[in-house]
Amino acid sequence: MLKLFCPDIYIENIYKLDLQYIKRKNIKGILIDLDNTLLPWDSVYIEDRLMGWINQCQEEGISLCIISNNKYGRIKHCAEQLGIPAVFGSFKPFKKVFKRGLDILGTQAEQTAVLGDQIFTDILGAKRMGLFAILVKPINDQEFYWTKIMRKLENLLLKIMESKKLISLNR
């Protein structure tokens, strides 16, 4: 059962993602969470560093698509600013959002990764779809109240997975 919640990679942040490793895994596209993965929760400010990372992914031939449970207007605005597509109107971890993302990317499951900061939405959804799952630490502590509650369960689950040596944080 832990396998459904266990990421394939656990990293500090998106900038620690080894794009050459991703390419060796034959990953052609990444479905990316928005809040506390790409941007701080509820922020619309795009830093130059983030734009540089987006450009680097694209230069490496890795397509990107945002999948987020946030409000339509904010997702749309951020996607336009970042110059990447986004999936609207579906909720993770349900399969529909991931299937729509695969369609947008034009990739198969085995060619696609999910990059996000939440086990019960991003990682669970990725695993249910047979996608490569990448967990990052949240950018900051500001979050939706429900997410704060779920973080307590996630932290417990992370400790269990670390104690069983199923994961370790790659810094």
C-alpha positions in Angstrom: 0.0 0.0 0.0 2.9 2.4 0.7 3.9 2.1 -3.0 0.9 4.3 -4.0 2.3 7.1 -1.8 6.0 6.6 -2.4 7.7 9.0 -4.8 10.3 7.8 -7.3 12.4 10.8 -6.4 12.3 13.1 -3.4 14.1 16.4 -3.8 14.5 19.7 -2.1 13.0 21.8 -4.9 12.5 21.9 -8.7 16.0 23.3 -9.2 17.5 20.1 -7.8 15.8 18.0 -10.5 18.5 16.4 -12.6 17.2 16.9 -16.1 19.8 14.5 -17.6 18.6 11.8 -15.3 15.0 12.5 -16.3 16.0 12.3 -20.0 17.8 9.0 -19.4 14.5 7.7 -17.9 12.9 8.5 -21.3 10.7 11.2 -19.7 9.5 13.5 -22.4 6.9 15.5 -20.4 6.3 16.7 -16.8 2.9 17.5 -15.3 3.7 20.2 -12.7 1.8 21.3 -9.6 1.6 25.1 -9.2 1.2 25.9 -5.5 4.3 25.4 -3.3 6.0 23.6 -6.2 6.5 26.2 -8.9 5.3 29.3 -6.9 4.5 30.0 -3.3 0.9 29.4 -2.4 -1.5 32.0 -3.9 1.4 33.9 -5.5 1.4 35.1 -9.1 4.9 36.6 -9.1 7.2 34.8 -11.5 10.9 35.0 -10.6 13.6 35.0 -13.3 15.1 31.8 -11.8 11.8 30.0 -12.5 11.6 31.3 -16.0 15.2 30.1 -16.5 14.3 26.6 -15.2 11.2 26.4 -17.5 13.4 27.5 -20.5 16.1 24.9 -19.5 13.5 22.1 -19.5 12.2 23.1 -22.9 15.7 23.4 -24.3 16.3 19.8 -23.1 13.2 18.7 -25.0 11.0 18.2 -21.9 7.5 19.5 -22.3 5.7 21.0 -19.3 2.0 21.3 -18.3 0.6 22.7 -15.1 -2.0 20.6 -13.2 -3.4 22.4 -10.2 -6.4 22.3 -7.9 -6.3 26.1 -7.6 -8.7 28.7 -9.0 -9.1 28.8 -12.8 -8.2 32.5 -13.1 -4.9 32.2 -11.2 -3.9 29.0 -13.0 -4.6 30.6 -16.4 -2.7 33.7 -15.5 0.4 31.8 -14.2 0.4 29.4 -17.2 0.3 32.4 -19.6 3.1 34.1 -17.8 5.2 30.9 -17.8 4.3 30.1 -21.4 3.2 26.6 -20.7 -0.2 24.9 -20.9 -2.4 24.1 -18.0 -5.3 21.7 -17.1 -8.3 23.4 -15.6 -11.4 22.1 -13.9 -10.3 18.8 -12.6 -9.0 17.7 -9.2 -6.0 15.7 -8.2 -5.6 12.8 -7.4 -8.5 11.9 -9.8 -7.2 10.4 -13.1 -9.1 12.8 -15.3 -6.7 15.7 -14.7 -3.6 13.5 -15.4 -5.2 12.1 -18.6 -5.9 15.6 -19.8 -2.3 16.5 -19.0 -1.0 13.5 -21.0 -3.2 14.6 -23.9 -1.8 18.1 -23.8 1.8 16.9 -23.6 1.2 14.2 -26.3 3.1 11.7 -24.1 2.4 8.2 -22.9 2.3 7.3 -19.2 5.8 5.8 -19.3 7.2 9.0 -20.8 5.7 11.3 -18.2 6.5 12.5 -14.7 4.5 14.4 -12.2 6.3 17.0 -10.1 4.6 18.2 -6.9 4.7 18.9 -3.2 1.8 16.8 -1.9 1.7 13.1 -1.4 -2.1 12.7 -1.3 -2.7 14.6 -4.5 0.4 14.7 -6.8 2.2 11.5 -5.9 -1.0 9.4 -5.4 -2.4 10.6 -8.7 0.9 9.9 -10.5 1.2 6.4 -9.0 -2.4 5.5 -9.9 -1.7 6.5 -13.5 1.7 4.7 -13.7 3.6 8.0 -14.0 7.1 8.7 -12.7 6.5 10.6 -9.4 8.7 13.4 -8.1 8.1 14.9 -4.7 9.5 18.3 -3.7 9.5 20.0 -0.4 6.9 22.8 -0.2 8.3 26.2 -1.1 6.9 27.8 2.1 4.5 27.1 5.0 1.6 29.3 3.8 -1.1 27.0 2.5 -4.8 26.4 2.2 -6.1 25.3 5.6 -7.1 21.8 4.4 -3.5 21.3 3.0 -2.1 22.2 6.5 -4.1 19.4 8.0 -3.1 16.9 5.3 0.6 17.9 5.8 0.5 16.3 9.3 -0.5 13.0 7.7 2.1 13.5 4.9 4.9 14.1 7.4 4.0 11.0 9.3 3.9 9.0 6.1 7.3 10.5 5.0 8.9 9.4 8.3 7.6 5.9 7.9 8.9 5.7 4.3 12.3 7.1 5.3 12.5 4.7 8.3 11.8 1.8 5.9 14.4 3.2 3.5 11.9 3.6 0.7 12.8 7.2 0.2 15.5 9.7 1.1 15.7 13.4 0.4 18.2 14.2 -2.4 19.6 17.6 -1.7 
